[in-house]
């Protein structure tokens, strides 16, 4: 659906929603632990629901009471199984090694842009360990059981492949040894996996370009923390956001350092509320390597500042829900920002006000939300196509947007 966003400022305060990234990891840990785990998830999104439905399809009994989910794994996992992961990349890349560790024959169905996103790491590595994979249309077929738990894989394609193997290790009797042949991208996401696994009884020992996973998952009571990535959209608009973990391992927390370079400071003692109180640096650098999800909204913030910005390490952005280089650059240009694009970076000069514009979301939730916030800084309304894509990570985004004074309607 298409949506019009009026140029009306936001104000007030709001609680941050549940971290999708932490929720995915906790769901798979709870599903593989022997005994009942209780996981508190305050907010659901389509991606979180995809992981919940995936473990249910494996035979895990999941009961919801309020915001608590009770996980009871079966005595024995059995196949074959058919699982639809919708458009959730995390669900898919965590599920495939879990299926392989369980030894289940499976058909995994993907939807939308996920069909075109690479899983080459698994297709290259799994056959060496007794597991056959084949891709037919929108489905991946898997057969066999992992053996010889010494894995070698690149670290610069997606951290999700590393996290997926780590999570699979929690079901097996032997140590998993993961050796990386290249520098790691998005390392904070691996740190989050290690953090969650520790809560479920599995130790991950980190070496130089290597990880050793030791132990089996045990049941736990676990509260999923709030999400920095989605909080950035409302923080950018000046709204106070409550409930964020100041010491979070989430890479997007580091966005505060970038925003400080733009002249923003946190004016809240207990929570987070940003206000621009000084001119930013004349030239700023935004490194997409460890916070690719924050690039659209941080680009909007930079483009609304009197500064020259260069966004570097952008190659992996092309492998997200959209080609996030193309979609972000397209959004900025439609808002009246001149962008220079090169192979692994793009740069632009900020403007005083964004133009009224039509924005193609490219069915990317981060673009749709960033464009919505851009509208609050624009000289006229912004129209966003396929705005419903926000439900991938933030089901009630537009309801929350309106509760903070925003004006928006479906057209």
TASULJO-V353376 format. One record per residue. N is the residue number from 1. SS is DSSP state (A for helix, B for strand, O for the rest). PHI is phi in whole degrees, -180 to 180 (* if undefined). D_FIRST is the distance of its C-alpha to the first C-alpha in Angstrom with 2 decimals. Layout:
BEGIN
n:ss:phi:d_first
N:SS:PHI:D_FIRST
N:SS:PHI:D_FIRST
END
This chain:
BEGIN
n:ss:phi:d_first
1:O:*:0.00
2:O:-94:3.79
3:B:-142:6.57
4:B:-105:10.27
5:B:-116:13.01
6:O:-81:16.49
7:O:-84:19.62
8:O:-123:21.10
9:O:-67:23.22
10:O:-100:22.87
11:O:-157:25.98
12:O:111:27.43
13:B:-142:27.49
14:B:-155:25.49
15:B:-80:26.42
16:O:-64:25.19
17:O:-90:23.38
18:B:-60:25.04
19:O:-70:25.55
20:A:-62:23.59
21:A:-64:26.28
22:A:-67:29.14
23:A:-62:27.62
24:A:-52:27.33
25:A:-66:30.97
26:A:-65:32.30
27:A:-61:30.74
28:A:-71:32.56
29:A:-64:35.74
30:A:-64:35.75
31:A:-71:35.17
32:A:-101:38.17
33:O:-75:40.56
34:B:-89:43.44
35:O:125:43.11
36:O:-83:40.60
37:B:-110:38.36
38:B:-121:36.40
39:B:-119:33.33
40:B:-94:31.67
41:O:-127:27.91
42:O:-80:26.50
43:O:-135:22.76
44:O:-103:20.87
45:O:-133:17.93
46:A:-62:16.72
47:A:-68:19.31
48:A:-63:22.07
49:A:-63:21.44
50:A:-62:21.80
51:A:-70:25.23
52:A:-60:26.26
53:A:-68:25.54
54:A:-65:27.36
55:A:-72:30.51
56:A:-62:30.45
57:A:-64:30.51
58:O:-77:33.57
59:O:107:35.31
60:O:-78:34.89
61:B:-83:34.85
62:B:-122:32.33
63:B:-118:32.69
64:B:-106:30.58
65:B:-129:32.41
66:O:65:30.59
67:O:-102:29.38
68:B:-107:32.06
69:B:-114:31.72
70:B:-102:34.99
71:B:-107:35.41
72:B:-125:38.25
73:O:-68:38.64
74:O:-72:40.62
75:O:-62:44.27
76:O:-142:43.47
77:O:-81:40.25
78:O:-138:40.28
79:O:-125:38.33
80:O:-75:37.00
81:B:-131:33.46
82:B:-121:29.98
83:B:-133:27.26
84:B:-101:23.52
85:O:-96:22.45
86:O:56:18.75
87:O:-112:17.73
88:O:-89:20.29
89:A:-66:22.86
90:A:-63:25.17
91:A:-58:25.33
92:A:-62:26.22
93:A:-77:28.77
94:A:-84:30.42
95:A:-70:30.52
96:A:-57:32.24
97:A:-69:35.42
98:A:-65:35.51
99:A:-58:35.59
100:A:-67:38.27
101:A:-68:40.31
102:A:-77:40.17
103:O:75:41.20
104:O:-97:38.60
105:O:-72:37.64
106:B:-151:33.88
107:B:-118:30.86
108:B:-115:27.84
109:B:-98:24.48
110:O:-113:21.81
111:O:-129:18.16
112:A:56:15.89
113:A:-67:17.37
114:A:-65:20.12
115:A:-60:21.87
116:A:-91:22.88
117:O:-83:24.04
118:O:-73:27.81
119:O:-129:30.05
120:A:-59:33.15
121:A:-59:35.12
122:A:-68:35.25
123:A:-64:35.92
124:A:-82:38.81
125:A:-90:40.26
126:A:-60:39.91
127:A:-59:42.24
128:A:-72:44.98
129:A:-121:44.71
130:O:88:44.79
131:B:-122:41.12
132:B:-98:39.69
133:B:-126:36.07
134:B:-146:34.49
135:B:-114:31.05
136:B:-132:30.01
137:O:61:26.54
138:O:-89:23.99
139:B:-117:26.88
140:B:-116:29.70
141:B:-107:32.98
142:B:-129:35.47
143:B:-151:39.09
144:B:117:42.02
145:O:-132:42.96
146:O:-59:43.25
147:O:-141:46.80
148:O:54:48.49
149:O:-86:46.31
150:B:-114:46.92
151:B:-112:43.77
152:B:-126:43.46
153:B:-153:40.12
154:O:-73:38.63
155:O:-101:37.14
156:O:-108:35.08
157:O:-96:32.33
158:O:-161:30.63
159:A:-65:32.20
160:A:-63:30.33
161:A:-68:32.95
162:A:-68:35.72
163:A:-62:34.14
164:A:-61:33.56
165:A:-66:37.27
166:A:-59:38.30
167:A:-65:36.45
168:A:-64:37.97
169:A:-63:41.39
170:O:-67:41.33
171:O:-97:42.01
172:O:-92:44.86
173:O:-82:48.54
174:O:-106:49.08
175:O:-66:48.05
176:B:-101:45.18
177:B:-113:46.12
178:B:-116:43.36
179:B:-112:44.57
180:B:-101:42.35
181:O:-97:43.29
182:O:-151:41.32
183:O:-61:40.17
184:O:-84:37.42
185:O:-95:33.91
186:O:53:31.99
187:A:-55:35.18
188:A:-56:33.85
189:A:-69:31.71
190:A:-69:34.98
191:A:-60:36.69
192:A:-66:34.11
193:A:-61:34.80
194:A:-60:38.52
195:A:-63:38.11
196:A:-67:36.37
197:A:-60:38.81
198:A:-60:41.71
199:A:-66:40.60
200:O:-105:40.78
201:O:91:44.22
202:O:-109:43.73
203:B:-96:45.25
204:B:-117:43.98
205:B:-98:46.70
206:B:-98:45.54
207:B:-115:47.81
208:O:-78:47.61
209:O:58:44.66
210:B:-154:45.06
211:B:-141:44.13
212:B:-119:46.14
213:B:-101:44.50
214:B:-132:47.13
215:O:110:47.07
216:O:-115:45.06
217:O:-63:42.34
218:B:-120:43.67
219:O:-63:41.74
220:O:-151:40.60
221:B:-99:39.03
222:B:-138:36.30
223:B:-107:33.95
224:O:-76:30.91
225:O:-76:30.80
226:B:-80:27.98
227:O:-101:25.66
228:A:-73:26.55
229:A:-60:23.66
230:A:-75:20.97
231:A:-63:23.58
232:A:-59:23.87
233:A:-63:20.65
234:A:-79:22.13
235:A:-59:25.63
236:A:-62:24.64
237:O:-89:23.75
238:O:94:27.17
239:O:-75:26.29
240:B:-80:28.90
241:B:-113:27.74
242:B:-101:29.98
243:O:90:31.12
244:O:-77:30.95
245:O:-81:33.87
246:O:-65:35.88
247:O:-108:37.57
248:O:-60:34.59
249:O:-83:34.84
250:O:-61:31.16
251:A:-61:31.20
252:A:-70:28.55
253:A:-62:31.13
254:A:-68:32.91
255:A:-60:30.23
256:A:-60:32.41
257:A:-65:35.11
258:A:-65:32.94
259:A:-66:31.80
260:A:-64:35.49
261:A:-64:36.23
262:O:-83:33.82
263:O:105:35.84
264:B:-93:33.90
265:B:-132:35.82
266:B:-85:35.17
267:O:-102:36.59
268:O:-104:36.27
269:O:-76:39.29
270:O:-98:37.81
271:O:-124:34.12
272:B:-135:32.08
273:O:-148:31.18
274:B:-98:31.23
275:B:-142:32.77
276:B:-85:33.84
277:O:-117:37.57
278:O:-156:38.93
279:O:-68:38.26
280:O:-82:37.01
281:O:-66:38.79
282:O:-69:38.95
283:B:-133:37.68
284:B:-127:35.54
285:B:-120:34.69
286:B:-111:31.55
287:B:-94:32.35
288:O:-79:29.33
289:O:-58:31.69
290:O:-106:31.49
291:O:-145:28.18
292:A:-64:25.61
293:A:-72:22.69
294:A:-88:23.81
295:A:-58:23.96
296:A:-60:20.62
297:A:-73:21.33
298:A:-69:25.05
299:A:-65:24.54
300:A:-63:22.73
301:A:-62:25.69
302:A:-68:28.19
303:A:-70:26.69
304:O:-95:27.07
305:O:-116:30.73
306:O:-84:33.81
307:O:-152:34.39
308:B:-103:34.32
309:B:-119:32.24
310:B:-121:32.60
311:B:-103:30.30
312:B:-115:32.41
313:O:55:32.31
314:O:-100:28.88
315:A:-58:29.47
316:A:-71:27.93
317:A:-62:24.71
318:A:-72:24.11
319:A:-109:24.00
320:O:-91:21.20
321:O:-55:17.58
322:O:-124:17.40
323:O:-70:20.48
324:A:-73:20.36
325:A:-72:23.03
326:A:-60:21.15
327:A:-69:17.81
328:A:-71:19.81
329:A:-62:22.09
330:A:-61:19.40
331:A:-61:17.77
332:A:-62:21.30
333:A:-65:22.31
334:A:-67:19.44
335:O:-84:20.52
336:O:99:24.03
337:O:-100:25.68
338:O:-84:28.08
339:B:-121:27.99
340:B:-106:30.77
341:B:-113:29.86
342:O:-125:32.52
343:O:-62:32.72
344:O:-127:32.55
345:B:-164:31.55
346:B:-142:29.76
347:B:-139:30.95
348:B:-161:30.06
349:B:-105:31.56
350:O:-66:29.89
351:O:-122:29.04
352:O:-70:29.70
353:O:-143:26.28
354:B:-78:22.98
355:O:-80:21.87
356:O:-62:18.91
357:B:-160:16.52
358:B:-104:13.32
359:B:-115:12.66
360:B:-86:11.56
361:O:-74:10.85
362:O:54:12.26
363:O:58:10.44
364:O:-112:13.13
365:A:-58:12.94
366:A:-68:15.95
367:A:-70:14.61
368:A:-61:11.50
369:A:-72:14.07
370:A:-63:16.74
371:A:-66:14.88
372:A:-63:14.20
373:A:-70:17.96
374:A:-59:18.85
375:A:-60:17.47
376:O:-72:20.22
377:O:-109:22.76
378:B:-94:21.52
379:O:-86:23.25
380:O:-162:20.18
381:O:-68:16.46
382:B:-114:14.05
383:B:-107:10.65
384:B:-119:8.59
385:B:-88:6.25
386:O:52:4.76
387:A:-68:5.86
388:A:-65:6.16
389:A:-63:8.98
390:A:-60:11.16
391:A:-65:12.11
392:A:-57:14.33
393:O:-124:16.80
394:O:-146:15.91
395:O:-59:14.32
396:O:-103:15.11
397:A:-56:14.53
398:A:-73:12.79
399:A:-65:15.31
400:A:-67:18.04
401:A:-57:16.89
402:A:-71:17.30
403:A:-66:20.52
404:O:-97:21.95
405:O:103:21.55
406:O:-72:18.22
407:O:-122:16.37
408:B:-152:12.60
409:B:-145:10.35
410:B:-76:6.90
411:O:-123:7.49
END
